Amino acid sequence: MTMASMVLRSRPTGLPTPENFDLVEGDLPRVVPGAALVENRYLSVDPYMRQLMDDGWALGEPFEGRSVGRVLESADPRLAVGDVVFHRGGWRTHALVDANDPQVRVLPEMDGVSLSMHLGILGGTGLTAYVGLVKIARLEQGETVFISAAAGGVGTAAGQLARMLGAGRVIGSTGSAAKARYLVEELGFDEAFNYRDAPVVDQLRAAAPDGIHVYLDNVGGDHLEAAIGSLVDHGRIAWCGAIAQYQTDSPPAAPRNLYDIAGKSLRLEGYLVREYGYLQQEWTDLVVPRLRSGQFVATETIIEGFDHIVDAFVGLLRGDNVGKMIVSVEPS
Amino acid sequence: MTMASMVLRSRPTGLPTPENFDLVEGDLPRVVPGAALVENRYLSVDPYMRQLMDDGWALGEPFEGRSVGRVLESADPRLAVGDVVFHRGGWRTHALVDANDPQVRVLPEMDGVSLSMHLGILGGTGLTAYVGLVKIARLEQGETVFISAAAGGVGTAAGQLARMLGAGRVIGSTGSAAKARYLVEELGFDEAFNYRDAPVVDQLRAAAPDGIHVYLDNVGGDHLEAAIGSLVDHGRIAWCGAIAQYQTDSPPAAPRNLYDIAGKSLRLEGYLVREYGYLQQEWTDLVVPRLRSGQFVATETIIEGFDHIVDAFVGLLRGDNVGKMIVSVEPS
């Protein structure tokens, strides 16, 4: 058996291309005491990885990313053969996992929960939606919520969560008519629009003539400016930290109406989901029963085959996905 | 006895000039049931008034502004002759005050507290500092605070309050070397700089090489950008609402580093002091004993004579004042 890894050959400019990467094959790593060999089953591709390609990720080294796999061989009692493990050694088919690494977790196998969900709705993606709406924006019943990148992993979770929390009206922005239809017809958004159709400021005002109370921001730029314009007094913006990380070349222009934050007593608050790991269990307990009952849908776009991981990543940056973008690796 | 009022003759462009105003003399108003005639003693001029000159204030009408005076004649038992009264009928020497107006308050005469203080340190100006640092930014002991317009009414109160709350380091920005010296030598600021000397970003970084935790913003623009750059993770900006009101022509450019709010988990929160009247007593109880003991200084610039009220207002907009700008009217 061999292991395949995707390594960075050269630093991309703008959107990465297959030429920026090498698929490297090699022997499986030897299992050393305190570690286990995991065969990866699902790999996560996420926007924050784009910035790491500019500086954090060394050329020639396999990338680190969140993944879920099964233990093939173990030299530590905490990781048994057959266990399903969450770890961060992604962008390869197999990983040697350190049982002492606090980020390594053995996952319970739960009825109605697919392993891929640990990379999306049950992982940092779903938690980003939960922290943003509940802890940062402190959404209250009856309020109107606006969500940008609404058909993405965070957005699809956030829209359903807002509904569940009793939001009066849930509005999403996305990049195609088909995605907008999906949000309304399948996920219970009250309204969704394609931001390419007309200025966001006009479409948001039409969708929320009485204004919005909360904005969950994934994109900044014209969406942020439109949201500031539509927010009622004491409105809140939860600003997911990832946005700053993958606006690599030049960030979108700052909103021209920023001073309305002072005039309307708004709150603009950034957050990084990695600081909220202590809420992971609370979020899991909330959402798993609803995934089982079908009240909550784990929207995922799964790309089959490890050799398509670069395509999946580029597709994510282009917005090809609906829900969380995940790569599946067939078990050997 | 006659009454003098200052009325708006024409709408100013940029800085007002004396030609924009008329000083009108007339008979004292007749005291009707439920009202009292007040002889004004101190009048407030405030930045928010500049915007009212563009739209809210009718031409030919006397202006409304906060003032403190003494009851000369009364037709209501709640306002006795000789009482000191806070009311909003400013920009005139006398006012007919409605005893039913919830904004009209009889003020206790307190040892060590001059009547003018009710327009500054004990009024909305001091309360703006209190709400900003305590309720919005939630300043904690040992933290570094940066205050813009630090020699103004809000700034002088905020710097002393930050010191009192146990801030580790208090830094102020102001418009002259003399004011900067005053802040350090008289009010206990650790450091103060003249923003005209060098870029704010450089002066702030030199004054707070380890970064700042809290920024109390009165000005926006380059100060806001510098503060965002210097704020540590989870830093807070309390943004006083008045800023949006008197940036009449074109607001300062939005900061180019706005996306750091997401990346550093910052909180930018606007507020309007008029929504926090319920804290007035709490603030008074906190500061009055300290004014008496000399631990707290009520910094004021008092311009003598009602006929100089326009000069006082223009001087305020130009930054001539140290502390709260107030006009005194000699009792007849």
Interface residues (C-beta under 8 A of the other chain):
Chain A: D217 G220 W239 C240 G241 A242 I243 A244 Q245 Q247 P251 A253 A254 P255 R256 L258 Y259 D260 I261 A262 G263 K264 S265 L266 R267 L268 E269 G270 Y271 L272 E275
Chain B: D217 G220 W239 C240 G241 A242 I243 A244 Q245 Q247 P251 A253 A254 P255 R256 L258 Y259 D260 I261 A262 G263 K264 S265 L266 R267 L268 E269 G270 Y271 L272 E275
